[in-house]
Amino acid sequence: MVGPSIIFYVIFAIPYIILMYWLVKQDKRKYVWGISIVTVIAILAIYVSQKASKNAIENYKQHQIDAREAESDLK
């Protein structure tokens, strides 16, 4: 699968968009709440992305090591 699944849209994206729309409509101080929440979520997303990338690289390296060991066992 290349794109995000329907589960992502139903559980995360659509409720997030509705919440942000509601917050912006409620905010009388020039969209301070909306900008604040988007900023916090963006920072958290960057952190999670970095953590996931680091784990993926480590898993890939370990997979290469395991594959070499399995190949040498077959010979």
ChimeraX attribute file (.defattr): number of C-alpha atoms within 10 A of each C-alpha:
attribute: neighborCount
match mode: 1-to-1
recipient: residues
	/A:1	4
	/A:2	4
	/A:3	5
	/A:4	8
	/A:5	9
	/A:6	10
	/A:7	9
	/A:8	10
	/A:9	12
	/A:10	11
	/A:11	10
	/A:12	11
	/A:13	13
	/A:14	12
	/A:15	12
	/A:16	13
	/A:17	11
	/A:18	10
	/A:19	13
	/A:20	17
	/A:21	12
	/A:22	12
	/A:23	17
	/A:24	16
	/A:25	11
	/A:26	12
	/A:27	12
	/A:28	10
	/A:29	8
	/A:30	9
	/A:31	13
	/A:32	12
	/A:33	16
	/A:34	18
	/A:35	14
	/A:36	11
	/A:37	13
	/A:38	12
	/A:39	12
	/A:40	10
	/A:41	12
	/A:42	12
	/A:43	12
	/A:44	12
	/A:45	12
	/A:46	11
	/A:47	12
	/A:48	12
	/A:49	12
	/A:50	12
	/A:51	11
	/A:52	12
	/A:53	12
	/A:54	12
	/A:55	12
	/A:56	12
	/A:57	11
	/A:58	12
	/A:59	12
	/A:60	12
	/A:61	12
	/A:62	12
	/A:63	12
	/A:64	12
	/A:65	12
	/A:66	12
	/A:67	12
	/A:68	11
	/A:69	11
	/A:70	11
	/A:71	10
	/A:72	9
	/A:73	8
	/A:74	6
	/A:75	5
